[in-house]
Amino acid sequence: MCLAIPAEVIEILENDLAVIEAGGAKKRISVSLVDGVQVGDYVLVHAGFAIDIVDEREAKKTMELFEELARLDEVP
């Protein structure tokens, strides 16, 4: 199963690249598949590529669910 994660675009670079932040981690990705990506947008990221721009509220809700799942996996 493949999973795309929401992330905030924090910097636009040359050559269709951008820096995103997700869960406190920063990563360089390609935005070549999505037109008009700007700093502050939330994108779905899969395999190093932005595949869609998503609503900020929905992105944050999804990120909160991922954080909750990670806490459930912690050993007490």
Backbone torsions as a table, in degrees:
resi	resn	phi	psi	omega
1	MET	NA	140.1	178.7
2	CYS	-105.3	149.7	-177.3
3	LEU	-135.6	131.3	173.2
4	ALA	-102.1	139.1	-179.4
5	ILE	-115.1	145.8	176.6
6	PRO	-79.5	145.5	179.1
7	ALA	-152.5	152.6	178.3
8	GLU	-91.9	134.7	175.8
9	VAL	-79.6	121.0	-178.3
10	ILE	-110.6	-11.7	178.0
11	GLU	-160.0	137.8	174.1
12	ILE	-102.5	129.3	-179.6
13	LEU	-110.0	178.5	175.8
14	GLU	-74.1	166.9	173.8
15	ASN	60.3	40.0	177.2
16	ASP	59.9	34.7	176.4
17	LEU	-113.3	155.7	176.9
18	ALA	-147.8	160.3	172.9
19	VAL	-105.9	130.4	178.3
20	ILE	-117.3	160.8	173.7
21	GLU	-127.4	130.0	178.4
22	ALA	-144.6	122.0	178.3
23	GLY	61.7	30.1	-179.8
24	GLY	85.8	-8.2	179.3
25	ALA	-99.1	143.0	177.1
26	LYS	-110.1	143.9	-178.6
27	LYS	-150.3	147.8	174.8
28	ARG	-90.2	131.1	-179.9
29	ILE	-132.7	168.4	173.5
30	SER	-92.5	138.2	174.1
31	VAL	-113.8	20.1	-175.6
32	SER	-66.8	-19.3	-178.4
33	LEU	-89.4	-8.6	-175.3
34	VAL	-128.1	125.3	178.8
35	ASP	-80.1	142.4	169.6
36	GLY	77.2	20.6	178.7
37	VAL	-67.6	133.1	-179.3
38	GLN	-129.7	160.8	175.0
39	VAL	-57.9	134.7	-178.9
40	GLY	97.1	-16.7	175.9
41	ASP	-69.9	153.8	171.1
42	TYR	-107.0	131.7	-178.0
43	VAL	-125.7	154.1	169.9
44	LEU	-87.4	129.9	-176.6
45	VAL	-115.3	129.2	177.0
46	HIS	-139.4	126.0	175.8
47	ALA	53.4	38.0	176.2
48	GLY	83.6	9.2	-179.7
49	PHE	-126.4	138.2	167.3
50	ALA	-73.1	131.2	-178.8
51	ILE	-114.2	-9.9	177.9
52	ASP	-171.1	152.0	170.1
53	ILE	-90.7	135.1	-177.5
54	VAL	-123.9	160.8	178.2
55	ASP	-63.4	134.8	-177.9
56	GLU	-58.0	-44.0	-178.0
57	ARG	-62.9	-44.5	178.7
58	GLU	-66.1	-39.1	178.8
59	ALA	-62.0	-45.6	-179.6
60	LYS	-65.3	-37.9	178.4
61	LYS	-63.6	-42.9	178.1
62	THR	-64.2	-41.8	179.4
63	MET	-63.5	-38.1	176.3
64	GLU	-62.9	-39.9	177.6
65	LEU	-64.0	-40.5	176.5
66	PHE	-61.8	-41.3	178.5
67	GLU	-63.9	-40.3	178.5
68	GLU	-63.9	-42.6	176.9
69	LEU	-61.6	-39.2	178.8
70	ALA	-64.8	-38.8	178.5
71	ARG	-66.0	-35.3	179.4
72	LEU	-65.6	-27.2	-177.9
73	ASP	-82.6	-11.5	-178.8
74	GLU	-70.4	143.1	177.8
75	VAL	-84.8	127.9	-179.2
76	PRO	-69.6	NA	NA
